Amino acid sequence: MIALILAAGYATRLYPLTKDTPKPLLPVQGSRTILDLLVERLEVLEEITELLIVTNDRFYPAFERWEQSYTGPKQVRILNDGTASPEERLGAIGDINFVLEREQVQDDLLVLAGDNVLGFGLAGYLDYFHRVNTDCILVRTVDDLEELRSIGVAELDNELRVLSLEEKPQHPRSNIGVFALYIYKQSTLPLFERYLAAGGNPDAPSYFPEWLHSRQEMRAYYTEGTIEDVGTPEAYAEMRARLSSNEA
């Protein structure tokens, strides 16, 4: 299995913090960055053979410097999608397809947002994927209506098969939030190109499974752990203070 970390966004809501520093490389626990914490979650997964990090042309040098200082056990490669401004961005699904075409990936694929801080390990999720042997999304219960309106929302049957999935619904059909942690079987990967060729929205990563679940079986994996995405400078300062305090 290959892990693909999506890190080609520009995080304009966090300006000026992210004017020259990509969001995944913001320090959140002492000198440790969001990306450092995410990669630590991946290092303990033996079946992950390689970490691919896709970024844009503006931030490519910063990620290359990070990669040169990385001393962990995984093979890491930084990929430049060639965009240089928010207006040019490929979108999350566009970046996934860019990587699939460039690298000719022939493995199962774990896709992660590069700007999330996870409060749980991923071994259980991978075990579940192998047990059900189908594409998977990661979900957790969300009771805040405004948060549900800002993420993907799913409906599931009793065996956790995905019945519906809607990105950023104004009227959520459930309290099952979908987060940017997906596992796709190698046989599914060619469908990204088909989705985009048919005019599919390339932006948010949940748009692809929203399209896919009605074409082939997809299952959901529940987590009770926290998934934090820092959206404002104030929220970033709060997270950094809390995580640094936990380390002390």
C-alpha positions as CSV (number, residue, x, y, z in Angstrom):
1,M,0.0,0.0,0.0
2,I,1.1,3.5,-0.8
3,A,0.2,6.6,1.3
4,L,-0.6,9.8,-0.6
5,I,-0.6,13.0,1.4
6,L,-2.4,15.9,-0.1
7,A,-0.5,19.1,0.5
8,A,-1.0,21.3,-2.6
9,G,-3.4,23.7,-1.0
10,Y,-2.6,27.4,-0.3
11,A,-4.5,27.8,3.0
12,T,-5.5,31.4,2.3
13,R,-7.7,31.5,5.4
14,L,-4.5,31.3,7.5
15,Y,-2.7,34.2,5.9
16,P,-0.2,35.6,6.8
17,L,0.9,32.4,8.5
18,T,0.8,30.4,5.3
19,K,1.9,33.1,2.9
20,D,5.4,31.5,2.7
21,T,4.9,28.4,4.8
22,P,2.6,25.5,3.7
23,K,0.0,24.6,6.3
24,P,1.3,21.1,6.9
25,L,4.7,22.5,7.8
26,L,3.4,24.8,10.5
27,P,4.8,23.8,13.9
28,V,2.2,22.6,16.3
29,Q,4.1,20.8,19.1
30,G,7.4,22.5,19.8
31,S,9.2,22.3,16.5
32,R,7.2,19.3,15.3
33,T,4.9,20.2,12.4
34,I,1.4,18.9,11.4
35,L,3.2,16.8,8.7
36,D,5.6,15.4,11.3
37,L,2.7,14.2,13.4
38,L,0.9,12.7,10.4
39,V,4.0,10.9,9.2
40,E,4.5,9.4,12.6
41,R,1.0,7.8,12.3
42,L,2.2,6.2,9.0
43,E,5.6,5.1,10.1
44,V,4.2,2.3,12.3
45,L,2.2,0.8,9.5
46,E,4.5,-1.9,8.0
47,E,2.5,-2.4,4.8
48,I,2.9,1.2,3.8
49,T,5.9,1.0,1.4
50,E,6.2,4.6,0.3
51,L,4.9,8.1,1.2
52,L,4.1,10.4,-1.7
53,I,3.5,14.0,-0.8
54,V,1.9,16.1,-3.6
55,T,2.3,19.9,-3.3
56,N,2.4,22.9,-5.6
57,D,5.3,24.8,-7.2
58,R,5.3,27.6,-4.6
59,F,5.8,25.3,-1.7
60,Y,7.8,22.5,-3.4
61,P,11.1,23.8,-2.1
62,A,9.9,23.9,1.5
63,F,8.7,20.2,1.3
64,E,12.0,19.3,-0.3
65,R,13.9,20.8,2.6
66,W,11.6,18.8,5.0
67,E,12.3,15.6,3.0
68,Q,16.0,16.1,3.2
69,S,15.9,16.4,7.0
70,Y,13.5,13.4,7.3
71,T,15.3,10.5,9.1
72,G,12.3,8.1,9.5
73,P,12.0,4.5,8.1
74,K,9.8,5.2,5.1
75,Q,10.7,6.1,1.6
76,V,9.4,9.6,0.9
77,R,9.0,11.4,-2.4
78,I,7.7,15.0,-3.0
79,L,5.8,15.6,-6.2
80,N,5.2,19.1,-7.7
81,D,1.8,19.5,-9.4
82,G,3.1,22.6,-11.3
83,T,0.6,25.1,-10.0
84,A,1.7,28.4,-8.5
85,S,-1.4,30.1,-7.2
86,P,-4.8,29.3,-5.7
87,E,-6.4,30.2,-9.0
88,E,-4.4,27.5,-10.8
89,R,-4.9,24.7,-8.2
90,L,-5.9,21.3,-9.5
91,G,-8.1,20.5,-6.5
92,A,-7.7,17.5,-4.2
93,I,-9.1,15.0,-6.7
94,G,-7.2,16.6,-9.5
95,D,-4.0,16.1,-7.5
96,I,-4.8,12.5,-6.8
97,N,-5.2,11.9,-10.5
98,F,-2.0,13.8,-11.3
99,V,-0.1,11.5,-9.0
100,L,-1.8,8.3,-10.3
101,E,-0.9,9.3,-13.9
102,R,2.6,10.4,-13.2
103,E,3.6,7.5,-10.9
104,Q,1.4,4.7,-12.6
105,V,0.5,3.5,-9.1
106,Q,-0.1,-0.2,-9.0
107,D,-0.9,-0.6,-5.3
108,D,-3.8,0.0,-2.9
109,L,-3.8,3.7,-1.9
110,L,-4.3,5.4,1.4
111,V,-5.2,9.1,0.8
112,L,-4.8,11.6,3.6
113,A,-5.2,15.4,4.0
114,G,-1.8,16.9,4.9
115,D,-3.3,19.5,7.2
116,N,-5.1,17.2,9.7
117,V,-3.9,16.4,13.2
118,L,-5.2,12.9,14.1
119,G,-5.9,11.8,17.6
120,F,-5.8,8.1,16.8
121,G,-3.7,5.5,15.0
122,L,-4.5,4.0,11.6
123,A,-3.8,0.3,12.1
124,G,-7.4,-0.5,12.9
125,Y,-8.6,1.3,9.7
126,L,-6.2,-0.7,7.5
127,D,-7.2,-4.0,9.2
128,Y,-10.9,-3.1,8.5
129,F,-10.1,-2.4,4.8
130,H,-8.5,-5.8,4.4
131,R,-11.4,-7.5,6.2
132,V,-14.1,-6.0,4.0
133,N,-12.0,-6.0,0.9
134,T,-13.6,-2.9,-0.6
135,D,-13.0,0.9,-0.9
136,C,-13.4,2.6,2.5
137,I,-14.1,6.0,3.9
138,L,-13.5,7.1,7.5
139,V,-16.3,8.5,9.5
140,R,-17.1,9.7,13.0
141,T,-20.2,11.0,14.7
142,V,-20.6,14.8,14.5
143,D,-23.4,16.5,16.3
144,D,-22.6,20.1,15.4
145,L,-24.8,21.2,12.5
146,E,-22.3,23.8,11.2
147,E,-19.5,21.3,11.2
148,L,-21.6,18.9,9.3
149,R,-22.4,21.6,6.7
150,S,-18.6,22.0,6.1
151,I,-17.7,18.3,5.5
152,G,-19.0,15.2,3.8
153,V,-22.0,13.5,5.4
154,A,-22.9,9.8,4.8
155,E,-25.8,7.5,5.3
156,L,-24.9,3.8,6.1
157,D,-26.7,0.5,6.3
158,N,-26.4,-1.9,9.2
159,E,-23.2,-3.4,7.6
160,L,-21.6,0.0,7.2
161,R,-22.1,0.1,3.4
162,V,-22.4,3.6,2.1
163,L,-25.9,4.4,1.0
164,S,-25.5,8.1,0.3
165,L,-22.7,10.6,0.6
166,E,-23.0,14.4,0.2
167,E,-20.3,17.0,0.4
168,K,-21.1,20.1,2.4
169,P,-24.9,19.6,2.6
170,Q,-27.0,22.4,3.8
171,H,-29.5,19.9,5.1
172,P,-27.5,16.9,6.4
173,R,-29.3,13.6,6.3
174,S,-27.4,12.1,9.2
175,N,-24.8,13.0,11.8
176,I,-22.1,10.7,10.2
177,G,-19.3,13.0,9.2
178,V,-16.8,11.9,6.4
179,F,-13.2,12.9,6.9
180,A,-10.2,13.1,4.5
181,L,-8.9,9.6,5.1
182,Y,-9.7,7.2,2.2
183,I,-8.5,3.8,1.2
184,Y,-8.9,2.8,-2.4
185,K,-8.3,-0.6,-4.0
186,Q,-5.8,-0.7,-6.8
187,S,-8.6,-1.7,-9.2
188,T,-10.5,1.5,-8.3
189,L,-7.7,3.9,-9.2
190,P,-8.4,4.1,-13.0
191,L,-11.9,5.5,-12.1
192,F,-10.4,8.8,-11.0
193,E,-9.6,9.7,-14.6
194,R,-13.1,8.5,-15.7
195,Y,-14.7,10.7,-13.0
196,L,-12.8,13.8,-14.1
197,A,-13.3,13.1,-17.8
198,A,-17.1,13.0,-17.1
199,G,-16.9,16.5,-15.6
200,G,-16.6,15.6,-11.9
201,N,-15.8,18.3,-9.4
202,P,-12.0,18.1,-8.9
203,D,-12.0,20.1,-5.6
204,A,-12.9,18.4,-2.3
205,P,-11.7,14.8,-1.9
206,S,-15.2,13.6,-0.8
207,Y,-16.7,14.4,-4.2
208,F,-15.1,11.2,-5.7
209,P,-16.5,8.7,-3.2
210,E,-19.8,10.6,-3.5
211,W,-19.8,9.6,-7.1
212,L,-18.2,6.2,-6.6
213,H,-20.5,4.7,-3.9
214,S,-23.4,4.4,-6.4
215,R,-21.2,2.5,-8.8
216,Q,-19.6,-0.1,-6.6
217,E,-19.6,-1.1,-2.9
218,M,-18.0,1.2,-0.4
219,R,-17.8,0.7,3.4
220,A,-17.3,3.1,6.3
221,Y,-14.9,2.7,9.2
222,Y,-15.9,4.5,12.5
223,T,-13.4,6.3,14.6
224,E,-14.0,7.9,18.0
225,G,-10.7,9.7,17.8
226,T,-10.3,13.4,17.1
227,I,-9.6,14.9,13.7
228,E,-8.5,18.5,13.8
229,D,-8.1,20.8,10.8
230,V,-6.9,24.3,11.8
231,G,-8.8,26.8,9.8
232,T,-8.0,30.2,11.4
233,P,-4.9,31.8,13.0
234,E,-6.8,31.8,16.3
235,A,-7.5,28.1,16.1
236,Y,-3.9,27.4,15.2
237,A,-2.6,29.3,18.2
238,E,-5.0,27.4,20.5
239,M,-3.9,24.0,19.0
240,R,-0.2,24.9,19.3
241,A,-0.6,25.9,22.9
242,R,-2.6,22.8,23.8
243,L,-0.3,20.3,22.0
244,S,2.9,21.9,23.3
245,S,1.4,21.8,26.8
246,N,0.6,18.1,26.4
247,E,4.2,17.5,25.4
248,A,5.6,19.2,28.4
